[in-house]
Amino acid sequence: MALSGPDRNTTGQGAGRGSGLFRTKSVEQSIRDTDEPDAKLRKDLTAWDLTIFGVAVVVGAGIFTLTARTAGNLAGPSVSLAFVLAAVACGLAALCYAEFASTVPVAGSAYTFSYATFGELAAWIIGWDLILEFALAAAVVAKGWSQYLGVVLGGHTPVVDLGPVTFDWGAVLLIAILGILLARGTKLSSRVSAVAVAIKLAVIALVIVVGATYFDKANLTPYIPPSQDGEAANEGLRQSLFSFVTGAGHSTFGWYGLLAAASIVFFAFIGFDVVATAAEETKDPQRNVPRGILGSLVIVTVLYVGVSLVLTGMVPYTELEGNSTLATAFAVHGVDWAKNLISIGALAGLTTVVMVMYLGQTRVLFAMARDGLLPRQLAHTGTQGTPVRLTAIVGVVCAVLAGFVDFGTLEEMVNIGTLFAFVLVSLGVIVLRRSRPDLPRGFKVPLVPLLPILSVLACAWLMFNLSVETWLRFVVWMAIGFVVYFLYGRRHSLLGKTATEK
């Protein structure tokens, strides 16, 4: 079994240990696989590049919309504290990702980490989960980008009515351009990301500076507004699993509102884990990957807390009820030009989110194909050192989804998929510390097993606050994944073939 104790696979020099569904792939074998001539990624990225990728994918349109809505509908001025609580939960998972990425600097992120600790079936499950996370995220955010493009174009929404369906050409255009950039190389993609990140950070800085001139500390009182009964709109499968089980979640503001707000704004941090998927393309990954992950998380936390404090200091939180945005607060003070400025910042922000999610999707599929769990031909890299075939396939799938599908509440699937990956990575740190204490680690999580356990609990709590229908959809997606694994992945696994030959 893969989890038989600390003496399992102590030498670690072979392809792996265990058998059947629980066979593990050794860290050494994972690293050796990165030298295959036809499936070799180019090492171009630095700690600065990874930090840019992290900020690029985490800071999107959420900072312009989610902050205001959460303040007006759930938490009031305490939305800034909600961001801090979410950052702590995210930081715990980030520490675990940093240790794993510095120990196993291989493409695939949580998929590769799970293969080394829990075995092949768990690796497949998390890989299948990441496919859902990245593909849906790229398509959903591309549609959001298209909406902001419509605002910049003066209200001319880039959507064509084709009768039974609508075609969002703006979203498809974005994905096509980003696909070409990613096929040309991650270094070029990083440079484009750096420009877009600079634009959106300039917009955010201007928002904070101008907004601070309207700041009134009286608007921050009461910091945690009294609890109120929430609307009963989210009954049945639309309510959170926490509400469904306890019946206690139908309140806004107060402590319940603050905790619910923390669960919501946590998703503004989602994406830093994508940095770990680029570990194989990083120079000196043992040092640079942890710096990229943790550095980007610190930067975005400061930005989120700063914006939320300025926003709730500009106007009373009651002015932000409903579908409000940052522009709402500026409109109260007659600063109407802020709407266009924020739209430009959101366009830049969403561009980089789609790019990095797109990158993460191709790297996870690349790792799975290299292991034989998906067709090996997909792991071929071109002259630019990138998986061009996979980049094209992922681009087509995401373009079809973004161009023709109305997602509705499907976007919550991104959240549950991410949190599930966080849980497995956090547990994996504990397992690998016991099973392979000999491995060199460029970064170590302090206070193991306490901090990884706290990470698991924090992520489990956030998952518990997602809707019942999201949980049901997640179970169905996982069930499809099991079918695909047993029909194809298990039979074509390179690790399984190696074990059979022995």
N, C-alpha and C positions, 0 to 999 in steps of 0.2 A: 504493500500500500504506500501511497505517496506521503502519508503523514504518520509514519510509524515511529518517529522519535528523533532525537538529536543525532543519533549515529547513522541515520539514513544518508547514503550517498556521500560519505565523508571524503572520499577521494575526489569525486566530482569530475573525473577526467574523461569519462565515456560520454556516449550520446545522452544517457539518462538512466533512470532507474524506475522500478515498478513495472506493472504490466496492465494491459487492457485500458480501461477508462481512466486509470489513475497513474499511468506512466508519466514521469516527469522528464523534461528536457534539461540537461545540465546547463549551468551558466556558461561553462567553457565551450560546450557545443554551440550554444546560441551565438557566442562571440566568434567562433570559427566560421560559422555560416555567413558572417558578414564579409568574408574574403572571397566568396564565390565570384569568379570573373564576370559571369553574365547576370548576376543579381547583386551587384555591388553599388552602394550609394556613395556619392561623393561627399567628403568631409569638408564643408565650406563654412560652417556656422561658428560664431563666437558667443560668449556670454551676453554680449550686447545685442547680437542678432536674436538670441532666444528671449531676452527681456522685451525686445520690440515685439516679437511674436506674441508673448504673453499679454502685454498691454493691448496689442492689436486685436486679439480675440476676445478679451474680457470687456474692454470698454467699447460698447456699441451704442445703440440707440437707447438702451435701458437707462443710462444716466440722465437722458433728457425726458424720459416718460415715466419709467418705473418709480423713480424717486418721488415725483409729485403725486402720482396716484396712490402710492402706499401711504404717504403722509395724510392725504385727504380722506382716505377711506378706511384706514386701519390703525395707524400708529400716532398720527399727529406729529408734533415736534420730535418725539422719541424715535422717529425713523432713522436718525443718525445713530442712535444706540443699536437699533436693529441691524444696521450695516456693520457695526463693531462686532456684535454677536455672530453674525454670519461670517465675518472675516476670521474670527477665532475658529469656527467650525471648519472653514475652508483651509485655514492655516495648518490645522492638525493633519488634514489629508495631504496638504502640500509637502509637509515634512516627510511623510511616508513616500510620496512620489519621488522626492529628491533623493532619498536613500536608495530606492530601487533603481532609479535612472543612473545613479553614480556607480551602482554595483553591476547592473546589467545594461550597458549602454548600447541597446539594440532597438531597432524600429519595432513598433507595436505597442509600446506603453503597457497598459494593464494586461493586455493579452499575453505579451512575452513574460511579464512578471508572474502571472498566474501559471504559465506553463512550467516555470522553474520551481513553483512551490506546491500548488494544489493538483497539478496533473493536466492531462490533455483535455478531458471533458470540461473541466472548469475553465481552461484556456479558451476552448471553443465557445463556451457560453458567454464569456466576457467579450470575446472577439465579435460574436454575433450581436451582443448588446451594443458595442461601440459602433458597429455598422449602422445600427438604428440611430444612435446619438448623433453621429457626425453627418450622415446623409440628410436626416430630417432637419438638423440645425442649419446646414448650408442652404437647403431649399427654403425653409421658413424665413431665414434672415434675408435671403435674396429677394423674396416677395416684399419684405419690409423696406428694403433698399429701393425697390421699384416705386413704392408709395411715396417715399421722400423725394424721389426723382420727379414725380408728378407735381409735388409742391414747388420744387425749384423751377420746373417748366411752366409755372403759372397755372397749375390746376389741371393740366392736360395729362391725365393718368395714362401711363404706357400699357394699357390693356385693350385688347381687341375682342369684340364679341363675335364669336364664330357660330352662334346659334345654340346648340346644346352645351357648348363649353365656352370658356373665355381663355384667351391666350395672353399671358403676361410677358410681352417681349422685352421689357426692361430687365426682369429677373434673368431671362435666358441670355440676354446680351452680357450681363455682368458675369455669369458663370462661364460663358464662352471665352471672354477676355482673360479671366483668372486662370482658366484651364491652360491657355497658351503660355501664360507667365510661369505657371508651375511646371509645365513640361520643359521650359527652357532652363530651369534650375532653381534651387532653393535660395541661392545667394541673390539672384535677380529679384525673386519674390520678396526677400527680406528688404531690399532697397526700396521697392515699391511700397511695402508696408511702412517703412520708416517715414516716407513722405506723407502717407495718409495719416499715420499716427501723429505726426507733427501738426497737421491741419486740425485734427480733432482736439488735440491737447491745447492748441491756441484758442479754439472756440470755447473750450471748457474754462480756460484761464480768464478769458474775457467775460464769460458769464459770471464767474465768481467775483471778479473785480467790479463789474458794473452792478451786480446784484448786491454787493456789500454796501454800496452807497445808499441803498434803501433798507438796510438792516435795522430792525427794531427789536431789542431783546424782549420786549413785552410780548411779542408774538410767540416766544418759546415757553410761555406759561399758560396753562399747566403743561409741563414737559411730557407727562404721561396722562392724557385726558381720561376722565372717568369712563368706565366701561358702559357700553350701550348694547342693547339687543340688535343683532344684525338682521338683515333682510333674510327671508326664508327662501331666496331664489335658488340657492344651491342645495336643494333637497335631493333625495334619492342617490343615484350614482354620481351626481355632480358634486356632492359634498365630500370633504376630506375623509380619509379612512379614520382619522382621529375623531372627527365628529360622528361618523357612523357608529364607531365602537362605543364612545363615551357619551355622546349626546351633549358634549360641553363646548363645542366649538363655534356656536352661533352667536358670537359676540364680537363687537368691534371696539377698538381703543382699549384702555385698561391693559392689564398684563397679558390677557389672552390675545388682544390685538397686537401687542408688541411681539409676542412669540410667533404669531401668525405672520407678522410683517418680516421677522427674521427669516422665516421659511421661504417667503416670497423673494426678498432681496438677495438671498443666498444665490439665486439663479443668475443674478447679475455678475457673479464671480465665475460662473461656469466657463471653462475653456482653458484655464491654466494647465490642465492635465495634457492638453494637446502638445505643449512644449516637450513633454517626455517622449512623444512619438518621433521627435526629430533628433533623439540622442545619438543615433547611428551616423547622422550627418554633421556631428559637432566635433570640432577640434578640442582635445583634452576634455572629454565629456564628464569625467569624474569630478572635475572642478567646475566646469562651465554650466552644466545642466542644472545642478542645485542653485547656482547663482541666478540663472535665468528664471527658474520657477519661483523662488522666494523673492527675488528682486521685483518681478512684475507684480506679484501679489501685494507687496508693500506699497508700490506706487498707486495701484488702482484703489486700495483701501483708503489712502489719503485723499484721493480724488473724490470718491463716493461720499466720505464723511464731510469733506469740505463743501461739496455741492448741496448736500442735504441740510447742513446747518445754515447756509446762506439762503436756500430756498424757503425754509420754514421761518427764517428771520425776516424775510421780505414781506410776507402776508400771513394773516391768521390761517391756520390749517384748514378751517372751515371753508375758505375760498378755493381749496384744491379738491373739493369733493367731486366725484364723477370721473370722467375721462380727461383729467387735466394733464398738462405737461409743464415743463419749465417755462415755456412761452406764456402759459396762463398767468404765472406770477408777474412776469414782465408786463403783460397786457393790463393788469390791474393798475400799474403805475404809468400806463400810457406809452410804454416802450415797445411799440408794435414791430419795429425792425428786427427785434430779437427772434421772431418766428422764422424768418428767412435764414438768419445766422445759424440758428439751432438746426435747421434742415440741412444746411451745408455740413455742419459738424456731424450730424447723424449719417449723412451719405458717406463721409470719409470713414466714420466709425464702422458702419455696416460692411463697407467694402473689405476692410481688413478681417472682420469676423468671418465672412464667407470664405476668404482666401485661406485662413488658417484652419478652419473646419474642413475645407476641401483637402488641404494638405494632410490633416490628421486621418481622414478617411482613406486616402490612398496608401498611407504608410501602414495602417493596421491591416488592410487587405493584402499589401505586399508581404508583410510578415507571415500571415496565414497561408498565402500561396507558396512562399518559400519553404514552409513546413509541410506542404502537400495537402493541407486541409482544404484548400481551394486549388483549382488547376494551376500547376507549376508554371505554365507559360505566362501567367499574369505577373510573375516575379521578375521578368526580364527587364533590364535597364538599358536605356539607349546611350548614345554618345555623350549626352549631357549628364549622365549619371543619375537619371530620374526614371521612375517606372512609367514610361510614356503610355503604354497600353492601358494600364490601370487608370491613369489620369484621364484618358479619353473616355473610358467606360463610365467612370464615376461622374464625369462631366455631363455625359448624355443622360444618365439616370437622374441626376440632380436637376438638369435643365427641364426634363419632362415633368418632374414633380413640381418644380417652381413655376413652370409655364402653364400647367393645366389643372393642378390640384388645389382645392380650397381646404386648408388644413384645419381651421377651426380650433378645437381643443387638443388636436393631435400634438401640438407643440409641447405639451406637458410630458410627452414620451421622452423628450430630450432630457428632462430633469430627472426622471426616475432612472433612466439608463446611466446617467452620469453618477448619481449617488450609489447605485449598485456597484459600479466600478470602484468608487472610492472605498466602499466597505471591503471589497476583496483585496485591494492593494494594502489597506491598513492591516488587515489580518495577515497578509502575506509577509509583511515586515517581521512580525513575531515568528512566523514559521521559519523563514529563511535565517533568522538569527540563531534559531535552535539547530536547524538542519545543516547549515553551512557557516559556522562561526569563523572558518578560515578564510572566507572570501575577503579580498581587499575592498573597502568601502570608502569612496571619496567623501561621503557625507553620512553621518549617523544621526538617527532620530534620538534625542535625549529621553531619558526616563522610560525606556522600553521595559515592560509592555504597557505602562500606564497611558502614555500619550496615544499610541495606536488604538487602544481600547476606547479612550475618550472620543477619538475620531469616528470609530464605528458607531458609538452611541449617538453622537451628534448627527451623523448621516442617517441613521435609522430613524431618529426623531423627525428629520426633514422629510424622509420618505413617507412617514406616517401621516404627514400633513398634506400629501397629494391626494387627488380625488380617487374615489372607488373605481370609476370608469378607466382612469389611467392605469390602475393596478390590473384591472381585467385585460386591458389591451396588452400590457406588458407580459402577462402570463401567456396570452395567445402568441405573441411574437417569440417568446422563449420556446413554446411548444413547437412552432415551425422550425426553429433552430435545431432542436433535438432531432427532428425528422431529417433535416438536411445532413446533420452530422452522421447519423447512422446509415443513411443511404449513400453518402459520398465521403465525407471527411475521415471517418474511422478506417475505411477500406484503403484510402490513398495516403494516409499519414506516413511520412518518411520515417518518423520515429518508430511507428508500428512495423514497418517493413524491415527496419534494422533489427528490431527485437525478434522478428520471425526468422531472419537469416541466421541469427546467433543460435 
